[in-house]
């Protein structure tokens, strides 16, 4: 075992050294070898001088002021930084990052004092808001996360668990009149099992949902009498029994006039204080960096004029940065012609340099430029005809599916036995060319076919309302499958059915094991939430080919999110990370089938209120499932159909939105155009095709990324709207945080900001993913 661990560590060290060597070589080709510190001590003297700490007082180019310890042209040690807008940080720094203990104050009055990590409020800290609310407790990346206490300015108090800035878990909330609730919370709302106690001794013990009693519960009076039953805000669903206190006829008569709905009336007066949100986070504050080095006559090295307070870096620490890396802030007069030399001898980057470093800046981010629909593309995939290398494999797959789905089976109840989910629950079937008692003759070579957990997947298809005959016809009909031109990042191949309804993906053994392990939770998740956004799986199978290799090919069959009558004009694969999350294709080569990524995104998605609230709830539920199952590296796949496109291909923005006549509130119905409404009135059955993530009428607002902002995942909205139809769902949900992903995280963290890379543990991944998704989706006002 020790030998195995040793060889793994050696492989990891070799990978790290190789990565560093490549980075150094690429940097030398752009900047010249004198501007990148050697990994092996080639410039030990220079490195030592750069890291010398000394006291400095700086009035920086943009008017900011710093006083304190300084090293390598960055705050390093203890110091005070004053921004021109009045924000102040006093505390510990590490190479330009607020790191350690410190105090951050806002000009409007709020203050945070506590621990910082990489520019974020992270650790133990206390925050006082403008209105006097105070919070003391744990923080993670600017959010209250962990145990904490809050005293609100209105006299209320909360002590308990927080998650992503909201009460979540066990907690106690006390109102100023001494009434209190103690129990479970979810997303800032009383939700789960808990007790509400009145100051007169009355109390409710039971289950809650969205701040109100829901389900089994008991209301007790101070005299010992009580009411027990099923609670609901709707009186029609309310039922229960009253039990008087022994020997107390007076109280019995008094409580006989009592109605359970009185509790809802009283509780409506006791709202949980929302608190005050921080307007500008410390990690969003930028530092103006001094350009020259300390010693006189020392060579002044080109430095970035502006860096993120949380992620300061120089040289080639982040090759994927999309801001100006080579100095020359706006208005400082230091810019030089493209490709020319600065007075220090360094070269400004050319277009080729940007492409080499992955600094692909889309012209579409210029708000003056009209957006165009991407070029039309041919139908995806190559039809698998006779002579294709995978023709025989396709025949085997179709024969196996026809056998599995067509096999007689008793009607399965939705309540499945645990044995149905056993990973050993699989059925092998032999397919000889001449046929057998159970299989038809076929022109292919002999193979074996395996069904994993057939009862579970048959029941899932029933749950997804998939007709068995239609399912077989799509996959096993006369039309051949289509193979996508290139395998995915994982090396898997994808096949599409001719009607585009289903996608078939080859799987690694580890992915199949991950699915079988999470299958019970996955099944129960869809039983509980029919609008779940995670990928729908219809079957897991394996083809074992005869011959010396005995090769096994595993398949998963899933729904195609973009199967629609609408043309999908833009496709985005969104993770919430930045490293490498940009398309390398130039704008002229982007087509309707190009998959764009996080740093290509230039829209905010605006959903009608009821859909937006359901979307937020479902994203939380789905991410909690994936986090509990140890899954990471998943994405939100989004497809956009633009309704208004000019004949020349320009996207036509919509005018300012005005609600339909008689619908001034705009709630309860989707935001759709009058033309669409007319069509729906003629054919009401079309409403059935609209659900969360499918055929959703919506608006998108265009955004632009400001040129001085580093790795800005979400651009600034500019008030330019487009009427669209949206499709979205969570895909790639079978990646465990296994040893390979842990090693990837380890060596990428050496070179890049750990928060920017995709490979992080499931809990951190889920938090970052949700934070990003809730920034790019919002309620349409």
GIPESUL-V633532 format. One record per residue. N is the residue number from 1. SS is DSSP state (hx for helix, st for strand, lp for the rest). OMEGA is omega as a letter, one per 20 degrees, with the letter a starting at -180 (* if undefined). Layout:
BEGIN
N;SS;OMEGA
N;SS;OMEGA
END
This chain:
BEGIN
1;lp;r
2;hx;r
3;hx;r
4;hx;r
5;hx;a
6;hx;a
7;hx;r
8;hx;r
9;hx;r
10;hx;r
11;hx;r
12;hx;r
13;hx;r
14;hx;r
15;hx;r
16;hx;a
17;hx;r
18;hx;r
19;hx;r
20;hx;r
21;hx;r
22;hx;r
23;hx;a
24;hx;a
25;hx;a
26;hx;r
27;hx;a
28;hx;a
29;hx;a
30;hx;a
31;hx;a
32;lp;a
33;hx;a
34;hx;a
35;hx;r
36;lp;a
37;lp;a
38;lp;r
39;lp;a
40;lp;r
41;lp;r
42;lp;a
43;lp;a
44;hx;a
45;hx;a
46;hx;a
47;hx;a
48;hx;a
49;hx;a
50;hx;a
51;lp;r
52;lp;a
53;lp;r
54;st;a
55;st;a
56;st;r
57;st;a
58;st;r
59;st;a
60;lp;a
61;lp;a
62;lp;r
63;lp;r
64;lp;a
65;st;r
66;st;r
67;st;a
68;st;a
69;st;a
70;st;r
71;st;r
72;lp;r
73;lp;r
74;st;r
75;st;a
76;st;a
77;st;r
78;st;a
79;st;a
80;st;r
81;st;r
82;st;r
83;lp;a
84;lp;r
85;lp;r
86;lp;r
87;lp;a
88;st;r
89;st;r
90;st;a
91;st;a
92;st;r
93;st;r
94;st;r
95;lp;r
96;lp;r
97;st;r
98;st;a
99;st;a
100;st;a
101;st;a
102;st;r
103;st;r
104;st;r
105;st;r
106;lp;a
107;lp;a
108;lp;r
109;lp;a
110;lp;r
111;st;r
112;st;r
113;st;a
114;st;a
115;st;r
116;st;r
117;st;r
118;lp;r
119;lp;a
120;st;r
121;st;a
122;st;a
123;st;r
124;st;a
125;st;r
126;st;a
127;st;r
128;st;a
129;lp;a
130;lp;a
131;lp;r
132;lp;r
133;lp;r
134;st;r
135;st;r
136;st;a
137;st;a
138;st;r
139;st;r
140;st;r
141;lp;r
142;lp;a
143;st;r
144;st;a
145;st;a
146;st;a
147;st;r
148;st;r
149;st;r
150;st;r
151;st;a
152;lp;a
153;lp;r
154;lp;r
155;lp;r
156;lp;r
157;st;r
158;st;r
159;st;a
160;st;a
161;st;r
162;st;r
163;st;a
164;lp;r
165;lp;a
166;st;r
167;st;a
168;st;a
169;st;r
170;st;r
171;st;r
172;st;r
173;st;a
174;st;r
175;lp;a
176;lp;r
177;lp;r
178;lp;r
179;lp;a
180;st;r
181;st;r
182;st;a
183;st;a
184;st;r
185;st;r
186;st;r
187;lp;r
188;lp;a
189;st;r
190;st;a
191;st;a
192;st;a
193;st;a
194;st;a
195;st;r
196;st;a
197;st;r
198;lp;a
199;lp;r
200;lp;r
201;lp;r
202;lp;r
203;st;r
204;st;r
205;st;r
206;st;a
207;st;a
208;st;r
209;st;r
210;lp;r
211;lp;a
212;st;r
213;st;r
214;st;a
215;st;a
216;st;r
217;st;a
218;st;r
219;st;a
220;st;r
221;lp;r
222;lp;a
223;lp;r
224;lp;r
225;lp;a
226;st;r
227;st;a
228;st;r
229;st;r
230;st;a
231;st;r
232;lp;r
233;lp;r
234;lp;a
235;hx;a
236;hx;a
237;hx;a
238;lp;r
239;st;r
240;st;a
241;st;r
242;st;r
243;st;a
244;lp;r
245;lp;a
246;lp;r
247;lp;a
248;lp;a
249;hx;a
250;hx;r
251;hx;r
252;hx;a
253;hx;a
254;hx;a
255;hx;r
256;hx;r
257;lp;a
258;lp;r
259;lp;r
260;lp;a
261;hx;r
262;hx;r
263;hx;r
264;hx;r
265;hx;a
266;hx;a
267;hx;a
268;lp;r
269;lp;a
270;lp;a
271;lp;r
272;lp;a
273;lp;a
274;lp;a
275;lp;a
276;lp;a
277;lp;r
278;lp;a
279;lp;r
280;lp;a
281;lp;r
282;hx;a
283;hx;r
284;hx;r
285;lp;a
286;st;r
287;st;r
288;st;a
289;lp;r
290;lp;a
291;lp;a
292;lp;r
293;lp;a
294;lp;a
295;lp;r
296;lp;r
297;lp;r
298;lp;a
299;lp;r
300;lp;a
301;lp;r
302;lp;a
303;lp;r
304;lp;a
305;lp;a
306;st;r
307;st;r
308;st;a
309;lp;a
310;lp;a
311;lp;r
312;lp;r
313;lp;r
314;lp;r
315;lp;a
316;lp;a
317;lp;r
318;lp;a
319;lp;a
320;lp;r
321;lp;a
322;lp;r
323;lp;r
324;lp;a
325;lp;a
326;lp;r
327;lp;r
328;lp;r
329;lp;a
330;lp;r
331;lp;a
332;lp;r
333;lp;a
334;lp;a
335;lp;r
336;lp;r
337;lp;a
338;lp;r
339;lp;a
340;lp;r
341;st;r
342;lp;r
343;lp;a
344;lp;a
345;lp;r
346;lp;a
347;st;r
348;lp;a
349;lp;r
350;lp;r
351;hx;r
352;hx;r
353;hx;r
354;hx;a
355;hx;a
356;hx;a
357;lp;a
358;lp;a
359;lp;a
360;lp;a
361;lp;a
362;lp;r
363;hx;a
364;hx;r
365;hx;r
366;lp;a
367;lp;a
368;lp;a
369;lp;a
370;lp;r
371;lp;r
372;st;r
373;lp;r
374;lp;a
375;st;r
376;lp;a
377;lp;r
378;lp;r
379;lp;a
380;lp;r
381;lp;r
382;st;a
383;st;a
384;lp;a
385;lp;r
386;lp;a
387;lp;r
388;lp;a
389;lp;a
390;lp;a
391;hx;a
392;hx;r
393;hx;r
394;hx;r
395;hx;r
396;hx;a
397;hx;a
398;hx;r
399;hx;a
400;hx;r
401;hx;r
402;hx;r
403;hx;a
404;hx;a
405;hx;a
406;hx;a
407;lp;r
408;lp;r
409;lp;r
410;lp;r
411;lp;a
412;lp;r
413;lp;r
414;lp;r
415;lp;a
416;lp;r
417;lp;r
418;hx;a
419;hx;a
420;hx;a
421;hx;a
422;lp;a
423;lp;r
424;lp;r
425;lp;a
426;st;a
427;st;r
428;st;r
429;st;r
430;st;a
431;st;r
432;lp;a
433;lp;a
434;lp;a
435;lp;r
436;lp;a
437;lp;a
438;lp;a
439;lp;a
440;lp;r
441;lp;a
442;lp;a
443;lp;a
444;lp;r
445;lp;r
446;lp;r
447;st;r
448;st;a
449;st;a
450;st;r
451;st;r
452;st;r
453;lp;a
454;hx;a
455;hx;a
456;hx;a
457;hx;r
458;hx;r
459;hx;r
460;hx;r
461;hx;r
462;hx;r
463;hx;a
464;lp;r
465;lp;r
466;lp;r
467;lp;a
468;hx;a
469;hx;r
470;hx;r
471;hx;r
472;hx;a
473;hx;r
474;hx;a
475;hx;a
476;hx;r
477;lp;a
478;lp;a
479;lp;a
480;lp;r
481;lp;r
482;st;r
483;st;r
484;lp;a
485;lp;a
486;lp;r
487;lp;r
488;lp;a
489;lp;a
490;lp;a
491;lp;r
492;lp;r
493;lp;a
494;st;r
495;st;r
496;st;r
497;lp;a
498;lp;r
499;lp;r
500;lp;a
501;lp;a
502;st;r
503;st;a
504;st;a
505;st;r
506;st;a
507;st;r
508;lp;a
509;hx;a
510;hx;r
511;hx;r
512;hx;r
513;hx;r
514;hx;a
515;hx;a
516;hx;r
517;hx;a
518;hx;a
519;hx;r
520;hx;r
521;hx;r
522;hx;a
523;hx;a
524;hx;r
525;hx;r
526;hx;r
527;hx;a
528;hx;a
529;lp;a
530;lp;r
531;lp;r
532;lp;a
533;lp;r
534;st;a
535;lp;r
536;lp;r
537;st;a
538;st;a
539;st;r
540;st;a
541;st;r
542;st;r
543;st;r
544;st;a
545;st;r
546;lp;r
547;lp;a
548;lp;a
549;lp;a
550;lp;a
551;lp;r
552;st;r
553;st;a
554;st;a
555;st;r
556;st;r
557;st;a
558;st;a
559;st;r
560;lp;a
561;lp;a
562;lp;r
563;lp;a
564;lp;r
565;lp;r
566;lp;r
567;lp;r
568;lp;a
569;lp;r
570;st;r
571;st;a
572;st;r
573;st;a
574;st;a
575;lp;a
576;lp;r
577;lp;a
578;lp;a
579;lp;r
580;lp;a
581;lp;r
582;lp;a
583;lp;a
584;lp;a
585;lp;r
586;lp;a
587;hx;a
588;hx;a
589;hx;a
590;lp;a
591;st;a
592;lp;a
593;lp;r
594;lp;r
595;st;r
596;st;a
597;lp;a
598;hx;a
599;hx;r
600;hx;a
601;lp;r
602;lp;r
603;st;r
604;st;a
605;st;a
606;st;r
607;st;r
608;lp;a
609;hx;a
610;hx;r
611;hx;a
612;hx;r
613;hx;r
614;hx;r
615;hx;a
616;hx;r
617;hx;a
618;hx;r
619;hx;r
620;hx;a
621;hx;a
622;hx;a
623;hx;r
624;hx;r
625;hx;a
626;hx;r
627;hx;r
628;hx;a
629;lp;r
630;lp;a
631;st;r
632;lp;r
633;lp;r
634;lp;a
635;st;r
636;st;r
637;st;a
638;st;r
639;st;a
640;st;r
641;st;r
642;st;a
643;lp;a
644;lp;r
645;st;r
646;lp;a
647;lp;a
648;lp;r
649;lp;r
650;st;r
651;st;a
652;lp;r
653;lp;r
654;lp;r
655;lp;r
656;lp;a
657;lp;r
658;lp;a
659;lp;r
660;lp;r
661;lp;r
662;lp;a
663;lp;a
664;lp;a
665;lp;r
666;lp;a
667;lp;r
668;lp;r
669;lp;a
670;lp;r
671;lp;a
672;lp;a
673;lp;r
674;hx;r
675;hx;r
676;hx;r
677;hx;r
678;hx;r
679;hx;r
680;hx;r
681;hx;r
682;hx;a
683;lp;a
684;hx;a
685;hx;r
686;hx;r
687;hx;a
688;hx;a
689;hx;a
690;lp;r
691;st;a
692;lp;r
693;lp;a
694;st;r
695;lp;a
696;st;r
697;st;a
698;st;r
699;st;r
700;st;r
701;st;a
702;st;r
703;st;r
704;st;r
705;lp;a
706;lp;a
707;lp;a
708;lp;a
709;lp;a
710;lp;r
711;lp;a
712;lp;a
713;lp;a
714;lp;a
715;lp;r
716;st;r
717;st;a
718;st;r
719;st;r
720;st;a
721;st;r
722;st;r
723;st;a
724;st;r
725;st;a
726;st;r
727;st;r
728;st;r
729;st;a
730;st;a
731;st;r
732;lp;a
733;lp;a
734;lp;a
735;lp;r
736;st;r
737;lp;a
738;lp;a
739;hx;a
740;hx;r
741;hx;r
742;hx;r
743;hx;r
744;hx;r
745;hx;a
746;hx;a
747;hx;r
748;hx;r
749;hx;r
750;hx;a
751;hx;a
752;lp;r
753;lp;a
754;hx;a
755;hx;a
756;hx;a
757;lp;a
758;lp;a
759;lp;r
760;lp;a
761;lp;a
762;hx;a
763;hx;r
764;hx;a
765;hx;a
766;hx;a
767;hx;a
768;hx;r
769;hx;a
770;hx;r
771;hx;a
772;hx;a
773;hx;a
774;hx;r
775;hx;a
776;hx;r
777;st;r
778;st;r
779;st;r
780;lp;a
781;lp;*
END
